Amino acid sequence: MHIRRRKLPALVMLVVCYAGWGQYAYAQPWIPPVGSGKIKATVRFYHSDRLFPQTSFSTTTTPTHSKLSETQFRIDGEQGIGQGWALVYQLRAAMLTKSKPKASYSASGLQDQQIGLSYGLRQRAHFADAITVNAIIPTGRTSTIPQLGTGALAVEPDYEVGVEHNFGSRLAYAGLSVGPRIYVRDGVTQVRASAVAGVGLIRRLTLTGTLFFSKTLASNALAVSTTPNASEFYNILRGGIGLEYAVTKNVRPVIAYQMDLAGQSIHAGSRLVAGVSWRY
């Protein structure tokens, strides 16, 4: 995978984007009213046959003898429960295959699940922020090769902020979520951040862009199979572009392409995402 190809999602994210976020779906940090919410179901096809360097966070990759493929099924949801609160969750299952020249390993089943509570701070028409506290439940098996989970409980407090602005008949938006993920058993901590933006191409079609960053701070969380913290090591910068089509006001099929832009001691790959979001 060439470095020049990796820059495309990042360049897209530098553009001021236009879309109708508030027009079709409640989204954090805008808290939905009680009884309302959104569900987004996706399937993700990931493939990698390259590695980022072990000693530094870099865009450079090298070929590897092992190939990693994953088909992941994911449901993201939020449910308004009143008084400015919302229940949020990410439910995951996957089929993974790791192939080497003389052997191939596969695993399938549940991955770690995420569930949390969001509380809206300032909830205005064109600006909102919220605090979310998530718990990452270790339901994914660690005895399989490749592993399906970390085998450790974690908590993730996030601060989320979103803005939107009208440009004529179009609505521009951007959102940011940032916070640590802390593993309870040993205090290993990741700093994580995600950003989203979009542009309305035509009346029903929206172009979106995303960035995701994770950096493990603890020196004892090594990416070595003999350490108990290997699955907690996650140093990655990922970018993506996607399209959403409004079949109705509340139902939108989505498709996206995501690429690992930089990382450390981890596979470098890309994935195709397809699914549908439903507001209720």
C-alpha positions as a Python dict, from the first residue, in 0.01 Angstrom:
ca = {
    (1, 'M'): (0, 0, 0),
    (2, 'H'): (167, 321, -113),
    (3, 'I'): (195, 622, 115),
    (4, 'R'): (46, 855, -145),
    (5, 'R'): (-275, 652, -147),
    (6, 'R'): (-287, 677, 232),
    (7, 'K'): (-308, 1057, 219),
    (8, 'L'): (-642, 1067, 36),
    (9, 'P'): (-879, 1032, 336),
    (10, 'A'): (-673, 1288, 533),
    (11, 'L'): (-695, 1538, 246),
    (12, 'V'): (-1070, 1488, 226),
    (13, 'M'): (-1099, 1567, 597),
    (14, 'L'): (-926, 1902, 546),
    (15, 'V'): (-1211, 2022, 327),
    (16, 'V'): (-1498, 2214, 488),
    (17, 'C'): (-1787, 1973, 446),
    (18, 'Y'): (-2161, 2019, 403),
    (19, 'A'): (-2443, 1791, 514),
    (20, 'G'): (-2774, 1758, 699),
    (21, 'W'): (-2671, 1581, 1022),
    (22, 'G'): (-2953, 1729, 1229),
    (23, 'Q'): (-3195, 1683, 940),
    (24, 'Y'): (-3196, 1303, 940),
    (25, 'A'): (-3062, 1155, 1261),
    (26, 'Y'): (-2992, 1225, 1620),
    (27, 'A'): (-2619, 1193, 1681),
    (28, 'Q'): (-2388, 1248, 1971),
    (29, 'P'): (-2338, 1502, 2116),
    (30, 'W'): (-2701, 1593, 2035),
    (31, 'I'): (-2897, 1386, 2285),
    (32, 'P'): (-3223, 1237, 2146),
    (33, 'P'): (-3551, 1295, 2330),
    (34, 'V'): (-3682, 1021, 2554),
    (35, 'G'): (-3804, 725, 2349),
    (36, 'S'): (-3617, 836, 2036),
    (37, 'G'): (-3281, 729, 1900),
    (38, 'K'): (-3081, 578, 1616),
    (39, 'I'): (-2949, 236, 1519),
    (40, 'K'): (-2675, 184, 1261),
    (41, 'A'): (-2597, -172, 1145),
    (42, 'T'): (-2285, -231, 935),
    (43, 'V'): (-2069, -510, 800),
    (44, 'R'): (-1694, -437, 761),
    (45, 'F'): (-1455, -622, 533),
    (46, 'Y'): (-1090, -572, 637),
    (47, 'H'): (-772, -699, 472),
    (48, 'S'): (-403, -643, 546),
    (49, 'D'): (-74, -790, 430),
    (50, 'R'): (161, -515, 553),
    (51, 'L'): (298, -398, 889),
    (52, 'F'): (381, -65, 1047),
    (53, 'P'): (729, -43, 1211),
    (54, 'Q'): (773, -181, 1563),
    (55, 'T'): (990, 100, 1701),
    (56, 'S'): (809, 419, 1591),
    (57, 'F'): (471, 561, 1491),
    (58, 'S'): (502, 602, 1115),
    (59, 'T'): (326, 596, 778),
    (60, 'T'): (592, 357, 646),
    (61, 'T'): (487, -5, 594),
    (62, 'T'): (667, -324, 501),
    (63, 'P'): (534, -650, 352),
    (64, 'T'): (462, -925, 601),
    (65, 'H'): (442, -1302, 565),
    (66, 'S'): (112, -1305, 753),
    (67, 'K'): (-217, -1183, 607),
    (68, 'L'): (-507, -1071, 822),
    (69, 'S'): (-869, -1075, 702),
    (70, 'E'): (-1176, -981, 905),
    (71, 'T'): (-1547, -965, 845),
    (72, 'Q'): (-1701, -768, 1131),
    (73, 'F'): (-2070, -721, 1211),
    (74, 'R'): (-2142, -413, 1419),
    (75, 'I'): (-2448, -237, 1561),
    (76, 'D'): (-2409, 119, 1692),
    (77, 'G'): (-2703, 268, 1877),
    (78, 'E'): (-2827, 544, 2103),
    (79, 'Q'): (-3153, 569, 2294),
    (80, 'G'): (-3288, 878, 2468),
    (81, 'I'): (-3389, 802, 2826),
    (82, 'G'): (-3490, 1152, 2939),
    (83, 'Q'): (-3354, 1440, 3146),
    (84, 'G'): (-3071, 1494, 2898),
    (85, 'W'): (-2946, 1134, 2919),
    (86, 'A'): (-2899, 871, 2648),
    (87, 'L'): (-2798, 505, 2646),
    (88, 'V'): (-2526, 434, 2388),
    (89, 'Y'): (-2379, 103, 2272),
    (90, 'Q'): (-2156, -75, 2019),
    (91, 'L'): (-2220, -448, 1968),
    (92, 'R'): (-1964, -648, 1767),
    (93, 'A'): (-1905, -994, 1625),
    (94, 'A'): (-1649, -1105, 1369),
    (95, 'M'): (-1490, -1377, 1159),
    (96, 'L'): (-1109, -1344, 1154),
    (97, 'T'): (-846, -1528, 951),
    (98, 'K'): (-470, -1497, 992),
    (99, 'S'): (-276, -1674, 719),
    (100, 'K'): (96, -1761, 719),
    (101, 'P'): (298, -1949, 454),
    (102, 'K'): (264, -2283, 636),
    (103, 'A'): (-51, -2236, 844),
    (104, 'S'): (-383, -2056, 861),
    (105, 'Y'): (-574, -1968, 1179),
    (106, 'S'): (-935, -1854, 1205),
    (107, 'A'): (-1178, -1753, 1478),
    (108, 'S'): (-1539, -1638, 1486),
    (109, 'G'): (-1781, -1514, 1749),
    (110, 'L'): (-1849, -1219, 1972),
    (111, 'Q'): (-1592, -944, 2018),
    (112, 'D'): (-1572, -707, 2315),
    (113, 'Q'): (-1892, -505, 2360),
    (114, 'Q'): (-1926, -139, 2455),
    (115, 'I'): (-2212, 22, 2648),
    (116, 'G'): (-2237, 361, 2815),
    (117, 'L'): (-2433, 667, 2919),
    (118, 'S'): (-2422, 1013, 2762),
    (119, 'Y'): (-2529, 1338, 2928),
    (120, 'G'): (-2587, 1649, 2720),
    (121, 'L'): (-2423, 1967, 2849),
    (122, 'R'): (-2510, 2247, 2604),
    (123, 'Q'): (-2779, 2139, 2357),
    (124, 'R'): (-2835, 2420, 2108),
    (125, 'A'): (-2958, 2420, 1749),
    (126, 'H'): (-2611, 2456, 1597),
    (127, 'F'): (-2382, 2360, 1884),
    (128, 'A'): (-2385, 2077, 2134),
    (129, 'D'): (-2148, 1901, 2368),
    (130, 'A'): (-2180, 1602, 2596),
    (131, 'I'): (-1997, 1374, 2836),
    (132, 'T'): (-2008, 999, 2774),
    (133, 'V'): (-1878, 721, 2999),
    (134, 'N'): (-1845, 381, 2831),
    (135, 'A'): (-1763, 38, 2970),
    (136, 'I'): (-1586, -208, 2739),
    (137, 'I'): (-1702, -557, 2836),
    (138, 'P'): (-1453, -840, 2756),
    (139, 'T'): (-1691, -1081, 2585),
    (140, 'G'): (-1448, -1164, 2303),
    (141, 'R'): (-1250, -1486, 2345),
    (142, 'T'): (-875, -1452, 2400),
    (143, 'S'): (-801, -1824, 2375),
    (144, 'T'): (-848, -1827, 1997),
    (145, 'I'): (-588, -1742, 1734),
    (146, 'P'): (-640, -1472, 1627),
    (147, 'Q'): (-795, -1327, 1943),
    (148, 'L'): (-1147, -1183, 1938),
    (149, 'G'): (-1108, -959, 2244),
    (150, 'T'): (-871, -812, 2501),
    (151, 'G'): (-984, -1023, 2795),
    (152, 'A'): (-992, -715, 3018),
    (153, 'L'): (-1256, -469, 3138),
    (154, 'A'): (-1199, -106, 3040),
    (155, 'V'): (-1368, 229, 3099),
    (156, 'E'): (-1371, 517, 2852),
    (157, 'P'): (-1482, 868, 2952),
    (158, 'D'): (-1521, 1095, 2646),
    (159, 'Y'): (-1590, 1461, 2582),
    (160, 'E'): (-1789, 1517, 2262),
    (161, 'V'): (-1855, 1839, 2076),
    (162, 'G'): (-2040, 1915, 1753),
    (163, 'V'): (-2112, 2224, 1546),
    (164, 'E'): (-2328, 2288, 1241),
    (165, 'H'): (-2390, 2593, 1025),
    (166, 'N'): (-2619, 2684, 736),
    (167, 'F'): (-2459, 2777, 405),
    (168, 'G'): (-2760, 2878, 203),
    (169, 'S'): (-2974, 2567, 165),
    (170, 'R'): (-2695, 2342, 291),
    (171, 'L'): (-2593, 2258, 644),
    (172, 'A'): (-2227, 2206, 738),
    (173, 'Y'): (-2126, 2003, 1043),
    (174, 'A'): (-1823, 1868, 1225),
    (175, 'G'): (-1790, 1656, 1538),
    (176, 'L'): (-1509, 1550, 1767),
    (177, 'S'): (-1487, 1293, 2049),
    (178, 'V'): (-1175, 1261, 2267),
    (179, 'G'): (-1088, 1076, 2587),
    (180, 'P'): (-884, 795, 2742),
    (181, 'R'): (-957, 422, 2747),
    (182, 'I'): (-832, 279, 3078),
    (183, 'Y'): (-797, -97, 3136),
    (184, 'V'): (-904, -177, 3489),
    (185, 'R'): (-672, -472, 3557),
    (186, 'D'): (-345, -283, 3514),
    (187, 'G'): (-415, 82, 3435),
    (188, 'V'): (-290, 58, 3077),
    (189, 'T'): (-428, 369, 2904),
    (190, 'Q'): (-497, 460, 2545),
    (191, 'V'): (-562, 818, 2429),
    (192, 'R'): (-834, 800, 2164),
    (193, 'A'): (-998, 1060, 1939),
    (194, 'S'): (-1240, 1047, 1649),
    (195, 'A'): (-1365, 1317, 1411),
    (196, 'V'): (-1646, 1325, 1155),
    (197, 'A'): (-1764, 1570, 889),
    (198, 'G'): (-1973, 1556, 572),
    (199, 'V'): (-2085, 1730, 251),
    (200, 'G'): (-2423, 1721, 80),
    (201, 'L'): (-2351, 1640, -283),
    (202, 'I'): (-2711, 1643, -402),
    (203, 'R'): (-3045, 1648, -221),
    (204, 'R'): (-3038, 1286, -99),
    (205, 'L'): (-2666, 1200, -119),
    (206, 'T'): (-2414, 1295, 150),
    (207, 'L'): (-2036, 1259, 142),
    (208, 'T'): (-1878, 1192, 482),
    (209, 'G'): (-1522, 1185, 613),
    (210, 'T'): (-1379, 1035, 932),
    (211, 'L'): (-1053, 1021, 1125),
    (212, 'F'): (-970, 793, 1419),
    (213, 'F'): (-657, 803, 1638),
    (214, 'S'): (-542, 576, 1922),
    (215, 'K'): (-214, 584, 2113),
    (216, 'T'): (-121, 351, 2400),
    (217, 'L'): (62, 538, 2676),
    (218, 'A'): (172, 260, 2913),
    (219, 'S'): (516, 119, 2839),
    (220, 'N'): (413, -221, 2977),
    (221, 'A'): (148, -267, 2705),
    (222, 'L'): (378, -432, 2452),
    (223, 'A'): (274, -574, 2115),
    (224, 'V'): (439, -909, 2192),
    (225, 'S'): (237, -1230, 2213),
    (226, 'T'): (410, -1336, 2536),
    (227, 'T'): (289, -1035, 2735),
    (228, 'P'): (-52, -1016, 2904),
    (229, 'N'): (-104, -664, 2766),
    (230, 'A'): (-45, -743, 2399),
    (231, 'S'): (-410, -697, 2302),
    (232, 'E'): (-418, -354, 2470),
    (233, 'F'): (-150, -212, 2240),
    (234, 'Y'): (-329, -13, 1970),
    (235, 'N'): (-138, 269, 1798),
    (236, 'I'): (-323, 368, 1482),
    (237, 'L'): (-438, 661, 1268),
    (238, 'R'): (-723, 570, 1033),
    (239, 'G'): (-903, 784, 777),
    (240, 'G'): (-1214, 718, 572),
    (241, 'I'): (-1460, 855, 320),
    (242, 'G'): (-1817, 744, 269),
    (243, 'L'): (-2158, 804, 117),
    (244, 'E'): (-2506, 808, 272),
    (245, 'Y'): (-2825, 800, 68),
    (246, 'A'): (-3156, 915, 216),
    (247, 'V'): (-3416, 658, 110),
    (248, 'T'): (-3649, 833, 356),
    (249, 'K'): (-3592, 1102, 616),
    (250, 'N'): (-3503, 840, 876),
    (251, 'V'): (-3355, 550, 673),
    (252, 'R'): (-3012, 585, 512),
    (253, 'P'): (-2795, 315, 352),
    (254, 'V'): (-2425, 388, 397),
    (255, 'I'): (-2103, 276, 230),
    (256, 'A'): (-1747, 378, 321),
    (257, 'Y'): (-1383, 302, 251),
    (258, 'Q'): (-1136, 328, 539),
    (259, 'M'): (-757, 306, 535),
    (260, 'D'): (-490, 280, 805),
    (261, 'L'): (-275, 591, 754),
    (262, 'A'): (-10, 546, 1024),
    (263, 'G'): (66, 317, 1315),
    (264, 'Q'): (317, 124, 1520),
    (265, 'S'): (374, -252, 1547),
    (266, 'I'): (34, -335, 1401),
    (267, 'H'): (-109, -454, 1069),
    (268, 'A'): (-168, -184, 806),
    (269, 'G'): (-474, -242, 594),
    (270, 'S'): (-801, -110, 457),
    (271, 'R'): (-1168, -200, 488),
    (272, 'L'): (-1496, -158, 307),
    (273, 'V'): (-1798, -71, 522),
    (274, 'A'): (-2162, -115, 418),
    (275, 'G'): (-2481, -84, 618),
    (276, 'V'): (-2788, 120, 701),
    (277, 'S'): (-2887, 371, 971),
    (278, 'W'): (-3239, 410, 1107),
    (279, 'R'): (-3377, 691, 1316),
    (280, 'Y'): (-3685, 626, 1526),
}
